[in-house]
């Protein structure tokens, strides 16, 4: 998988903010979609607290690897899938987390059966797709390209 391509896609989809903000669900976040946890030194800091670019990049690099590993919990054969599909799956897992991604049962089955058109339909039949709009549409289009 082209990690640089994944990083660029995630930067576009998540945006980059060098301060603490609330995401669309109200969770405290910074950088490139990094949800602040109790383990982060930023935990407990108020919204608009600045975060350095070095810290944003450090956390982002760790998050990318974390979500590749999380995606493998849902798709144990991740590396055997077409690269474009790998990028879509990690992107979705980055956004949803493995527990919520694992609830996309029909989508997962369609991906595992290489039924790309069906997978595209299933990924759009979700609250997630409505919440992230253009991101879901772009990822759906990548999945549909595999059908051609």
ROMI-124061 format. One record per residue: x, y, z of N, C-alpha, C, CB in turn; residue in three letters. Coordinates in nm, 3 decimals, decimal comma. Atoms other than C-alpha are relative to their C-alpha. Glycine has a CB too. Layout:
<tidrens>
n_px;n_py;n_pz;ca_px;ca_py;ca_pz;c_px;c_py;c_pz;cb_px;cb_py;cb_pz;rest
X;Y;Z;X;Y;Z;X;Y;Z;X;Y;Z;Ala
...
</tidrens>
This chain:
<tidrens>
n_px;n_py;n_pz;ca_px;ca_py;ca_pz;c_px;c_py;c_pz;cb_px;cb_py;cb_pz;rest
0,085;-0,118;0,000;0,000;0,000;0,000;0,089;0,125;0,000;-0,096;0,000;0,123;Unk
-0,075;-0,125;0,009;0,126;0,345;-0,088;-0,040;0,089;0,118;-0,027;0,072;-0,137;Unk
0,029;-0,073;-0,123;0,142;0,507;0,255;-0,006;0,151;-0,026;0,106;-0,031;0,107;Unk
0,003;-0,144;0,030;0,218;0,851;0,110;-0,133;0,040;-0,063;0,117;0,036;-0,094;Unk
0,129;-0,027;0,062;-0,096;0,833;-0,103;-0,110;-0,002;0,106;-0,029;-0,103;-0,112;Unk
0,097;0,007;-0,109;-0,297;0,726;0,203;0,005;0,127;0,084;0,028;-0,123;0,088;Unk
-0,014;-0,122;-0,081;-0,158;1,018;0,403;-0,060;0,120;-0,071;0,148;0,026;0,031;Unk
0,054;-0,114;0,075;-0,245;1,266;0,128;-0,153;-0,003;-0,003;0,056;0,001;-0,145;Unk
0,146;0,013;0,000;-0,602;1,131;0,104;-0,058;0,037;0,135;-0,042;-0,142;-0,038;Unk
0,051;-0,029;-0,134;-0,648;1,150;0,479;0,012;0,149;0,033;0,075;-0,083;0,104;Unk
-0,013;-0,145;-0,022;-0,517;1,507;0,489;-0,114;0,075;-0,068;0,136;0,050;-0,052;Unk
0,111;-0,063;0,072;-0,779;1,601;0,229;-0,132;-0,027;0,073;-0,008;-0,051;-0,147;Unk
0,128;0,039;-0,061;-1,062;1,409;0,397;-0,017;0,051;0,142;-0,013;-0,149;-0,001;Unk
0,009;-0,039;-0,140;-0,982;1,498;0,756;0,028;0,149;0,021;0,097;-0,081;0,083;Unk
-0,046;-0,137;-0,020;-0,832;1,843;0,704;0,117;0,000;0,096;-0,114;0,089;0,054;Unk
-0,115;-0,015;-0,090;-0,533;1,971;0,901;-0,023;0,125;0,083;0,135;0,008;-0,080;Unk
0,019;-0,114;-0,089;-0,578;2,192;1,205;0,106;-0,004;0,108;-0,143;0,001;0,062;Unk
-0,108;-0,010;-0,098;-0,296;2,310;1,427;-0,050;0,060;0,131;0,115;0,085;-0,057;Unk
0,059;-0,039;-0,127;-0,526;2,367;1,721;-0,106;-0,102;0,038;-0,061;0,144;-0,008;Unk
0,105;0,090;-0,048;-0,774;2,175;1,931;-0,135;0,055;-0,047;0,005;-0,015;0,155;Unk
0,134;-0,038;0,046;-1,126;2,179;1,788;-0,096;-0,114;0,029;0,000;0,035;-0,153;Unk
0,102;0,104;-0,014;-1,452;1,988;1,814;-0,036;-0,051;-0,139;-0,128;0,054;0,074;Unk
0,037;0,058;0,129;-1,521;1,747;1,529;-0,152;0,006;-0,018;0,051;-0,147;-0,012;Unk
0,144;-0,011;0,030;-1,867;1,711;1,370;-0,087;-0,074;0,100;-0,027;-0,054;-0,139;Unk
0,076;0,069;-0,105;-1,970;1,481;1,655;0,024;0,062;0,138;0,037;-0,148;0,003;Unk
-0,024;-0,070;-0,125;-1,841;1,720;1,922;0,121;-0,046;0,079;-0,118;-0,013;0,083;Unk
-0,118;0,051;-0,070;-1,525;1,528;2,016;0,120;0,092;-0,019;0,034;-0,142;-0,048;Unk
-0,120;-0,081;0,010;-1,207;1,718;2,095;0,104;-0,072;-0,086;0,058;0,031;0,139;Unk
-0,084;0,055;0,106;-0,965;1,666;1,810;0,107;0,103;-0,034;-0,084;-0,037;-0,127;Unk
-0,096;-0,094;0,056;-0,653;1,819;1,656;0,072;-0,067;-0,116;0,102;0,048;0,108;Unk
-0,082;0,054;0,108;-0,421;1,778;1,361;-0,082;-0,053;-0,114;0,088;-0,109;0,052;Unk
0,067;0,065;0,112;-0,542;1,537;1,097;-0,094;-0,106;0,057;0,104;-0,063;-0,100;Unk
0,103;0,089;-0,052;-0,848;1,391;1,262;0,040;-0,080;0,122;-0,042;-0,092;-0,105;Unk
-0,042;0,076;-0,119;-0,673;1,286;1,583;-0,092;0,029;0,117;0,146;0,035;0,037;Unk
0,088;-0,009;-0,116;-0,927;1,222;1,856;0,086;0,001;0,126;-0,103;-0,118;0,002;Unk
-0,081;-0,013;-0,121;-0,775;1,338;2,185;-0,046;-0,102;0,104;-0,010;0,145;0,057;Unk
0,028;0,097;-0,105;-0,752;1,066;2,449;0,071;0,042;0,128;0,044;-0,144;-0,043;Unk
-0,063;-0,031;-0,129;-0,648;1,070;2,814;0,152;-0,015;-0,006;-0,056;-0,091;0,109;Unk
-0,145;0,022;0,012;-0,300;0,953;2,703;0,072;0,117;-0,067;0,026;-0,126;-0,079;Unk
-0,060;-0,113;0,071;-0,243;1,269;2,497;0,030;0,115;0,096;-0,091;0,046;-0,113;Unk
-0,028;-0,117;-0,083;-0,070;1,568;2,659;-0,101;0,113;-0,023;0,141;0,052;-0,028;Unk
0,102;-0,102;0,031;-0,343;1,778;2,493;-0,131;-0,022;0,076;-0,027;0,001;-0,150;Unk
0,122;0,033;-0,073;-0,609;1,606;2,705;-0,027;0,106;0,107;0,011;-0,140;0,064;Unk
0,039;-0,099;-0,099;-0,798;1,862;2,913;0,027;0,144;-0,042;0,070;-0,027;0,127;Unk
-0,027;-0,134;0,051;-0,674;2,158;2,708;-0,125;0,054;-0,069;0,120;-0,001;-0,097;Unk
0,121;-0,057;0,061;-0,940;2,399;2,582;0,006;0,006;-0,152;-0,025;0,138;0,055;Unk
0,012;-0,024;0,144;-1,063;2,440;2,226;0,083;0,123;-0,035;-0,150;0,018;-0,042;Unk
-0,084;-0,108;0,057;-0,834;2,666;2,018;0,142;0,000;0,056;-0,064;0,135;0,027;Unk
-0,138;0,012;-0,044;-0,520;2,559;2,208;0,085;-0,040;-0,120;0,014;-0,105;0,117;Unk
-0,086;0,029;0,114;-0,241;2,561;1,949;0,076;-0,131;0,022;0,099;0,115;-0,023;Unk
-0,076;0,124;0,001;-0,065;2,236;1,856;0,105;0,015;-0,109;-0,092;-0,127;-0,024;Unk
-0,109;-0,021;0,096;0,275;2,240;1,682;-0,011;-0,095;-0,120;0,135;-0,019;0,068;Unk
0,001;0,085;0,120;0,322;2,101;1,332;0,077;-0,129;0,026;0,061;0,074;-0,121;Unk
-0,074;0,122;-0,034;0,581;1,857;1,472;-0,089;-0,098;0,074;0,125;0,033;0,085;Unk
0,090;0,086;-0,077;0,324;1,722;1,718;-0,110;-0,058;-0,090;-0,063;0,078;0,117;Unk
0,103;0,047;0,093;0,056;1,700;1,448;0,055;-0,112;-0,086;-0,051;0,117;-0,089;Unk
-0,059;0,104;0,086;0,291;1,502;1,222;0,034;-0,126;0,077;0,126;0,054;-0,068;Unk
-0,033;0,116;-0,085;0,408;1,276;1,506;-0,124;-0,085;0,025;0,061;0,047;0,134;Unk
0,124;0,071;-0,032;0,052;1,186;1,602;-0,060;-0,060;-0,128;-0,102;0,094;0,068;Unk
0,057;0,050;0,125;-0,060;1,150;1,240;0,073;-0,126;-0,046;0,008;0,108;-0,109;Unk
-0,076;0,119;0,040;0,221;0,904;1,158;-0,038;-0,120;0,086;0,151;0,027;0,010;Unk
0,040;0,109;-0,089;0,128;0,696;1,462;-0,143;-0,045;-0,031;0,010;0,044;0,148;Unk
0,139;0,033;0,031;-0,244;0,714;1,374;-0,011;-0,080;-0,129;-0,084;0,127;-0,010;Unk
0,005;0,073;0,126;-0,182;0,596;1,017;0,033;-0,147;0,024;0,098;0,061;-0,104;Unk
-0,039;0,139;-0,027;-0,002;0,285;1,140;-0,105;-0,070;0,086;0,137;-0,005;0,068;Unk
0,104;0,057;-0,086;-0,264;0,229;1,411;-0,120;-0,044;-0,082;-0,043;0,103;0,107;Unk
0,121;0,033;0,075;-0,549;0,235;1,161;0,024;-0,101;-0,112;-0,060;0,126;-0,059;Unk
-0,032;0,112;0,089;-0,371;0,010;0,914;-0,018;-0,130;0,079;0,146;0,012;-0,058;Unk
0,013;0,119;-0,085;-0,348;-0,242;1,199;-0,145;-0,025;0,039;0,085;0,016;0,126;Unk
0,142;0,014;-0,033;-0,710;-0,176;1,300;-0,079;-0,056;-0,119;-0,059;0,136;0,044;Unk
0,068;0,049;0,121;-0,825;-0,234;0,942;0,024;-0,149;-0,018;0,047;0,077;-0,125;Unk
-0,033;0,143;0,011;-0,649;-0,571;0,948;-0,082;-0,085;0,098;0,149;-0,022;0,025;Unk
0,088;0,074;-0,091;-0,872;-0,670;1,240;-0,134;-0,031;-0,068;-0,024;0,080;0,130;Unk
0,126;0,020;0,073;-1,172;-0,635;1,006;0,026;-0,078;-0,128;-0,066;0,136;-0,031;Unk
-0,038;0,065;0,126;-0,996;-0,750;0,687;0,139;-0,061;0,019;-0,001;0,102;-0,121;Unk
-0,129;0,064;-0,031;-0,724;-0,997;0,788;0,088;-0,016;-0,123;-0,023;-0,135;0,065;Unk
-0,075;0,014;0,124;-0,622;-1,034;0,423;0,014;0,133;-0,074;-0,068;-0,103;-0,091;Unk
-0,004;-0,135;0,058;-0,597;-0,659;0,366;0,103;0,011;-0,113;0,032;0,103;0,107;Unk
-0,108;-0,015;0,099;-0,266;-0,684;0,176;-0,027;-0,073;-0,130;0,129;-0,049;0,058;Unk
0,028;0,074;0,124;-0,415;-0,926;-0,079;-0,105;0,071;-0,087;-0,048;-0,142;0,034;Unk
0,102;-0,074;0,075;-0,681;-0,676;-0,188;0,067;0,102;-0,092;-0,099;0,070;0,097;Unk
-0,058;-0,104;0,087;-0,625;-0,429;-0,474;0,038;0,124;0,082;-0,100;0,039;-0,112;Unk
-0,050;-0,114;-0,078;-0,430;-0,126;-0,354;-0,106;0,108;0,019;0,123;0,059;-0,068;Unk
0,104;-0,104;-0,011;-0,715;0,114;-0,428;-0,101;-0,037;0,109;-0,073;0,019;-0,135;Unk
0,094;0,047;-0,103;-0,943;-0,098;-0,206;0,065;0,010;0,138;-0,045;-0,146;-0,029;Unk
-0,071;-0,014;-0,128;-0,681;-0,109;0,070;-0,008;0,143;0,050;0,147;-0,044;-0,014;Unk
0,003;-0,141;-0,038;-0,668;0,271;0,068;-0,139;0,041;0,048;0,043;0,088;-0,117;Unk
0,137;-0,030;-0,040;-1,048;0,296;0,086;-0,028;-0,057;0,139;-0,101;-0,056;-0,103;Unk
0,031;0,066;-0,127;-1,069;0,049;0,373;0,071;0,066;0,118;0,039;-0,147;-0,006;Unk
-0,072;-0,067;-0,109;-0,799;0,217;0,582;-0,058;0,140;0,023;0,152;0,009;-0,031;Unk
0,061;-0,132;-0,012;-0,954;0,557;0,510;-0,130;-0,010;0,080;-0,027;0,060;-0,139;Unk
0,125;0,018;-0,074;-1,292;0,432;0,631;0,026;-0,035;0,146;-0,085;-0,110;-0,065;Unk
-0,031;0,040;-0,137;-1,137;0,271;0,939;0,055;0,119;0,078;0,101;-0,116;0,001;Unk
-0,053;-0,121;-0,065;-0,948;0,594;1,017;-0,115;0,087;0,047;0,091;0,078;-0,096;Unk
0,115;-0,085;-0,030;-1,281;0,776;1,014;-0,095;-0,065;0,100;-0,074;0,033;-0,128;Unk
0,101;0,070;-0,080;-1,501;0,513;1,179;0,056;-0,072;0,122;-0,072;-0,098;-0,085;Unk
-0,054;0,092;-0,099;-1,269;0,298;1,388;-0,042;-0,142;-0,037;-0,049;0,036;0,142;Unk
0,028;0,139;0,035;-1,260;-0,081;1,356;-0,133;-0,051;0,056;0,111;-0,089;0,051;Unk
0,129;0,051;-0,050;-1,559;-0,149;1,587;-0,120;0,042;-0,086;-0,021;0,047;0,142;Unk
0,113;-0,044;0,083;-1,796;0,063;1,378;0,011;-0,052;-0,142;-0,009;0,154;-0,001;Unk
-0,017;0,056;0,135;-1,646;-0,049;1,046;-0,044;-0,146;-0,003;0,148;0,013;-0,046;Unk
0,037;0,142;-0,004;-1,700;-0,410;1,153;-0,151;-0,021;-0,002;0,059;-0,066;0,123;Unk
0,147;0,009;0,006;-2,075;-0,335;1,172;-0,054;0,007;-0,143;-0,062;0,110;0,083;Unk
0,040;-0,009;0,141;-2,085;-0,287;0,792;0,004;-0,141;-0,061;0,093;0,100;-0,081;Unk
-0,006;0,143;0,035;-2,157;-0,660;0,749;-0,015;-0,027;-0,150;-0,107;-0,076;0,074;Unk
0,022;0,025;0,143;-2,295;-0,652;0,393;0,112;0,060;-0,084;-0,136;0,057;-0,044;Unk
-0,113;-0,062;0,068;-2,020;-0,415;0,281;0,123;-0,090;0,009;0,030;0,138;0,060;Unk
-0,116;0,087;-0,021;-1,752;-0,641;0,430;-0,012;-0,126;-0,085;0,014;-0,037;0,150;Unk
0,021;0,121;0,081;-1,903;-0,948;0,264;0,022;0,029;-0,148;-0,143;-0,056;0,023;Unk
-0,016;-0,036;0,141;-1,917;-0,770;-0,072;0,148;0,024;-0,034;-0,083;0,125;-0,034;Unk
-0,144;-0,022;0,023;-1,553;-0,656;-0,041;0,073;-0,134;-0,005;0,061;0,090;0,112;Unk
-0,068;0,130;-0,005;-1,441;-1,007;0,054;-0,032;-0,086;-0,121;-0,038;-0,074;0,127;Unk
0,039;0,075;0,120;-1,632;-1,150;-0,247;0,036;0,074;-0,128;-0,149;-0,028;0,003;Unk
-0,038;-0,084;0,114;-1,488;-0,879;-0,476;-0,121;0,043;-0,082;0,100;-0,074;-0,089;Unk
0,123;-0,051;0,063;-1,842;-0,765;-0,554;0,001;0,152;0,018;-0,131;-0,066;0,062;Unk
-0,029;-0,142;-0,019;-1,734;-0,404;-0,600;-0,124;0,087;-0,010;0,102;0,045;-0,102;Unk
0,121;-0,082;0,015;-2,066;-0,262;-0,722;-0,089;-0,014;0,123;-0,078;-0,041;-0,128;Unk
0,080;0,024;-0,121;-2,249;-0,421;-0,429;0,064;0,069;0,121;-0,015;-0,152;0,026;Unk
-0,071;-0,066;-0,110;-1,982;-0,294;-0,188;-0,026;0,151;-0,002;0,151;-0,029;-0,007;Unk
0,024;-0,144;0,014;-2,031;0,058;-0,325;-0,140;0,037;0,047;0,019;0,043;-0,146;Unk
0,138;-0,025;-0,044;-2,407;0,038;-0,267;-0,007;-0,008;0,152;-0,099;-0,102;-0,065;Unk
0,008;0,023;-0,145;-2,363;-0,097;0,086;0,069;0,110;0,080;0,061;-0,135;0,035;Unk
-0,070;-0,104;-0,076;-2,113;0,167;0,193;-0,081;0,129;0,003;0,139;0,027;-0,059;Unk
0,081;-0,122;0,005;-2,356;0,441;0,087;-0,130;-0,015;0,078;-0,030;0,037;-0,145;Unk
0,123;0,026;-0,075;-2,646;0,278;0,272;0,032;0,003;0,150;-0,063;-0,138;-0,040;Unk
-0,044;-0,010;-0,139;-2,526;0,408;0,607;-0,012;0,144;0,049;0,145;-0,049;0,015;Unk
-0,001;-0,133;-0,062;-2,546;0,697;0,848;0,134;0,067;-0,026;-0,028;-0,010;0,153;Unk
-0,135;-0,052;0,027;-2,170;0,736;0,796;0,004;0,075;-0,132;0,103;-0,115;-0,003;Unk
-0,004;-0,064;0,132;-2,218;0,815;0,425;-0,072;0,135;0,003;-0,064;-0,091;-0,105;Unk
0,074;-0,127;-0,011;-2,473;1,084;0,511;0,081;0,104;0,079;-0,137;-0,023;0,067;Unk
-0,078;-0,092;-0,083;-2,241;1,234;0,774;0,121;0,056;-0,074;0,046;-0,071;0,127;Unk
-0,125;-0,046;0,062;-1,929;1,253;0,558;-0,017;0,041;-0,146;0,105;-0,109;0,009;Unk
0,036;-0,050;0,132;-2,100;1,321;0,223;0,102;-0,022;-0,110;-0,027;0,141;0,009;Unk
-0,093;0,011;0,113;-1,836;1,395;-0,043;0,111;-0,104;0,020;0,062;0,134;-0,025;Unk
-0,103;0,100;-0,027;-1,579;1,172;0,128;-0,053;-0,139;-0,036;0,044;0,004;0,149;Unk
0,060;0,130;0,030;-1,813;0,872;0,106;-0,020;-0,017;-0,150;-0,135;-0,016;0,073;Unk
0,021;0,007;0,145;-1,896;0,953;-0,256;0,130;-0,026;-0,073;-0,064;0,129;-0,052;Unk
-0,130;0,021;0,064;-1,528;0,974;-0,352;0,049;-0,143;0,024;0,104;0,101;0,053;Unk
-0,043;0,137;-0,030;-1,449;0,645;-0,176;-0,086;-0,102;-0,075;-0,006;-0,025;0,153;Unk
0,090;0,087;0,077;-1,754;0,481;-0,336;0,046;-0,006;-0,146;-0,146;0,050;0,008;Unk
-0,044;-0,004;0,139;-1,628;0,593;-0,678;0,127;-0,081;-0,021;0,022;0,145;-0,044;Unk
-0,122;0,081;0,009;-1,290;0,434;-0,610;-0,036;-0,148;-0,001;0,096;0,031;0,117;Unk
0,044;0,140;-0,004;-1,463;0,106;-0,522;-0,065;-0,037;-0,132;-0,098;-0,024;0,116;Unk
0,068;0,029;0,128;-1,680;0,128;-0,835;0,099;-0,015;-0,116;-0,099;0,111;-0,033;Unk
-0,102;0,011;0,106;-1,369;0,176;-1,053;0,055;-0,143;-0,008;0,116;0,099;0,026;Unk
-0,049;0,140;0,001;-1,267;-0,177;-0,951;-0,093;-0,091;-0,080;0,014;-0,052;0,145;Unk
0,098;0,082;0,073;-1,584;-0,311;-1,117;0,020;0,010;-0,152;-0,143;0,043;0,037;Unk
-0,018;-0,021;0,144;-1,476;-0,177;-1,457;0,123;-0,068;-0,054;0,008;0,145;-0,031;Unk
</tidrens>
